[in-house]
Amino acid sequence: MDALKGIFKFMVASTLIVSGVLLGGTIFAGKKIDKFGDKLQTKLYGSKSKKPNY
């Protein structure tokens, strides 16, 4: 029974670690894509376009 608890704890810990790494990677990639989009927009239009006034 103790071996089963140990395996379960290891599975939970590894799942949390992998989830954290995936979430962090997703956030990092999203920020890089956003910066790349800003640079591309500046290159295409000269400067950042202003938000439209509705």
Buried (B, 14 or more C-beta within 10 A) or exposed (E): EEEEEEEEEEEEEEEEEEEEEEEEEEEEEEEEEEEEEEEEEEEEEEEEEEEEEE
